[in-house]
Amino acid sequence: MGDITVLLKKWKLGEPGALEELMPLVYPHLRQVAAAYIHREQNPDLFQGTVLVHELYLRLLNQREANWEDRRHFYAFAARLMRMILIDHARGNRAPIHGGDITRVPLNDDLSWVDIGSSDLLELNRALDELNTIDPYQVQLVELRYFLGCTAEETASLLNVSKATINRDLRFVKSWLYGRMYPEVGGAAAH
């Protein structure tokens, strides 16, 4: 077992200080992902990468039960929390005072049709919630790949499948999401 998994098990058992020991190990990756998201924002001064990771940390502190078995579970949970933080941020940006001429800023190059800080992100969240009732694996795949910023290889390792399976499943889920978000256009044309 790696250091991350050992610390997760200690945290699960309620060992004091386990989260504090864990964070320096996972912080660089989480900070890198957050910085990439914030870099895409139209006005990055409104929401900084460090703030996103610190908000994630605060939400982790509030967990009553640390119920993850390994780094895969932890990163999947962190991806879901990061998604919720970004969704909360997008909801805040929908306020009338934030309107005006907004430049399109994609969540990820592979999801170029989803803009950070817009109603697109809220629509993506609704589509992911719907997909979660059908196939939670597909949602976890999107969260790891696009919200946590894992590479295809990292995602394959975390989900214990091949990279080819990840790439095939991503093509399907992107098409499905596009179809749910833009039914008037149809899902076959997902980018």
C-alpha positions as CSV (number, residue, x, y, z in Angstrom):
1,M,0.0,0.0,0.0
2,G,1.2,3.5,-0.8
3,D,1.4,6.3,1.8
4,I,-1.9,7.8,0.6
5,T,-3.8,4.5,1.2
6,V,-2.2,4.0,4.6
7,L,-3.2,7.5,5.7
8,L,-6.7,7.1,4.3
9,K,-7.1,3.9,6.4
10,K,-5.8,5.8,9.5
11,W,-8.3,8.6,8.8
12,K,-11.1,6.1,8.4
13,L,-10.2,4.7,11.8
14,G,-10.3,8.2,13.3
15,E,-6.6,8.5,13.9
16,P,-5.8,12.1,14.9
17,G,-3.6,14.0,12.4
18,A,-4.2,11.5,9.5
19,L,-5.8,14.2,7.3
20,E,-3.1,16.7,8.1
21,E,-0.5,14.1,7.0
22,L,-2.5,13.2,3.9
23,M,-3.0,16.7,2.5
24,P,0.7,17.4,1.7
25,L,0.7,14.2,-0.4
26,V,-2.4,15.0,-2.4
27,Y,-2.2,18.8,-2.4
28,P,0.1,19.3,-5.4
29,H,-2.1,17.3,-7.7
30,L,-5.3,19.0,-6.4
31,R,-3.7,22.4,-6.6
32,Q,-2.6,21.8,-10.2
33,V,-6.1,20.7,-11.2
34,A,-7.6,23.7,-9.5
35,A,-5.1,26.1,-11.1
36,A,-6.1,24.7,-14.6
37,Y,-9.8,25.4,-13.9
38,I,-9.2,28.8,-12.6
39,H,-6.9,29.7,-15.5
40,R,-9.8,29.1,-17.8
41,E,-12.1,31.5,-15.9
42,Q,-12.9,34.8,-17.5
43,N,-11.9,36.7,-14.4
44,P,-9.5,34.4,-12.4
45,D,-9.2,37.0,-9.6
46,L,-12.7,36.2,-8.5
47,F,-11.9,32.6,-7.6
48,Q,-8.4,31.4,-7.1
49,G,-7.0,27.8,-7.4
50,T,-5.8,27.9,-3.8
51,V,-9.3,28.9,-2.7
52,L,-10.8,26.0,-4.5
53,V,-8.4,23.5,-2.9
54,H,-8.9,25.1,0.5
55,E,-12.6,24.9,0.1
56,L,-12.1,21.2,-0.8
57,Y,-10.0,20.8,2.4
58,L,-12.7,22.4,4.5
59,R,-15.3,20.1,3.1
60,L,-13.1,17.1,3.7
61,L,-12.7,18.3,7.4
62,N,-16.5,18.3,7.7
63,Q,-16.8,14.6,6.7
64,R,-18.3,12.7,9.5
65,E,-17.0,9.4,8.1
66,A,-14.0,8.9,6.0
67,N,-15.2,5.8,4.3
68,W,-12.7,5.3,1.4
69,E,-10.7,2.2,1.1
70,D,-7.9,3.5,-1.1
71,R,-6.6,6.4,-3.2
72,R,-9.1,5.6,-6.0
73,H,-12.1,6.2,-3.6
74,F,-10.5,9.3,-2.2
75,Y,-9.8,10.9,-5.6
76,A,-13.2,10.0,-6.8
77,F,-14.7,11.7,-3.7
78,A,-12.4,14.7,-4.2
79,A,-13.5,15.0,-7.8
80,R,-17.1,15.0,-6.7
81,L,-16.5,17.7,-4.1
82,M,-14.6,19.8,-6.6
83,R,-17.5,19.4,-9.0
84,M,-19.9,20.6,-6.3
85,I,-17.7,23.6,-5.4
86,L,-17.5,24.6,-9.1
87,I,-21.3,24.2,-9.4
88,D,-21.8,26.4,-6.4
89,H,-19.5,29.0,-8.0
90,A,-21.4,28.8,-11.3
91,R,-24.7,29.3,-9.5
92,G,-23.2,32.4,-7.8
93,N,-22.1,33.8,-11.2
94,R,-25.6,33.5,-12.5
95,A,-26.7,36.5,-10.4
96,P,-27.8,39.5,-12.6
97,I,-24.8,41.6,-11.6
98,H,-22.5,39.0,-13.1
99,G,-24.2,39.1,-16.6
100,G,-23.0,41.0,-19.6
101,D,-20.6,40.0,-22.3
102,I,-19.2,36.7,-21.1
103,T,-16.4,35.1,-23.0
104,R,-16.9,31.3,-23.6
105,V,-14.3,29.4,-21.5
106,P,-14.5,25.6,-21.8
107,L,-14.4,23.4,-18.7
108,N,-12.0,21.1,-20.6
109,D,-10.8,21.0,-24.2
110,D,-12.6,17.6,-24.6
111,L,-15.8,19.2,-23.3
112,S,-15.5,22.5,-25.3
113,W,-19.2,22.9,-25.3
114,V,-19.4,23.3,-21.5
115,D,-18.4,26.8,-20.2
116,I,-17.1,27.3,-16.6
117,G,-19.2,29.8,-14.7
118,S,-22.2,29.6,-17.0
119,S,-25.5,27.8,-17.1
120,D,-23.7,25.1,-19.2
121,L,-22.0,23.9,-16.0
122,L,-25.3,23.7,-14.2
123,E,-26.8,21.8,-17.2
124,L,-23.8,19.4,-17.1
125,N,-24.4,18.9,-13.4
126,R,-28.1,18.0,-14.0
127,A,-27.1,15.6,-16.8
128,L,-24.5,14.0,-14.6
129,D,-27.0,13.6,-11.8
130,E,-29.4,11.9,-14.3
131,L,-26.6,9.6,-15.5
132,N,-25.7,8.7,-11.9
133,T,-29.0,7.0,-11.6
134,I,-28.3,4.9,-14.7
135,D,-24.5,4.3,-14.5
136,P,-22.5,5.7,-11.6
137,Y,-19.3,4.5,-13.2
138,Q,-19.7,6.8,-16.1
139,V,-20.2,9.8,-13.7
140,Q,-17.0,8.8,-11.8
141,L,-15.2,8.6,-15.1
142,V,-16.2,12.2,-16.0
143,E,-15.4,13.5,-12.5
144,L,-12.0,11.9,-12.5
145,R,-11.1,12.9,-16.0
146,Y,-12.6,16.4,-16.3
147,F,-13.2,17.7,-12.8
148,L,-10.1,16.2,-11.1
149,G,-7.9,16.4,-14.2
150,C,-6.6,12.9,-14.2
151,T,-5.0,11.6,-17.4
152,A,-6.5,8.7,-19.3
153,E,-3.7,6.5,-17.8
154,E,-4.4,7.7,-14.2
155,T,-8.1,7.3,-14.7
156,A,-7.6,3.7,-16.0
157,S,-5.4,2.9,-13.0
158,L,-7.9,4.4,-10.5
159,L,-10.8,2.6,-12.0
160,N,-8.9,-0.7,-12.6
161,V,-9.7,-0.8,-16.4
162,S,-7.6,-0.4,-19.5
163,K,-6.8,3.0,-21.1
164,A,-8.6,1.7,-24.2
165,T,-11.8,1.1,-22.1
166,I,-11.5,4.7,-20.7
167,N,-11.2,6.2,-24.1
168,R,-14.1,4.2,-25.5
169,D,-16.3,5.0,-22.4
170,L,-15.4,8.7,-22.6
171,R,-16.5,8.8,-26.2
172,F,-19.9,7.3,-25.3
173,V,-20.4,9.4,-22.2
174,K,-19.5,12.7,-23.9
175,S,-22.0,11.9,-26.6
176,W,-24.7,11.0,-24.1
177,L,-24.1,14.2,-22.0
178,Y,-24.2,16.4,-25.1
179,G,-27.5,14.8,-26.2
180,R,-29.0,15.5,-22.7
181,M,-27.7,19.1,-22.6
182,Y,-28.6,20.0,-26.2
183,P,-31.5,17.7,-27.2
184,E,-32.5,20.1,-30.0
185,V,-29.1,19.3,-31.7
186,G,-28.7,15.7,-30.7
187,G,-26.0,13.8,-29.0
188,A,-24.3,12.4,-32.1
189,A,-22.4,15.6,-32.8
190,A,-20.5,15.7,-29.4
191,H,-17.1,17.2,-29.9
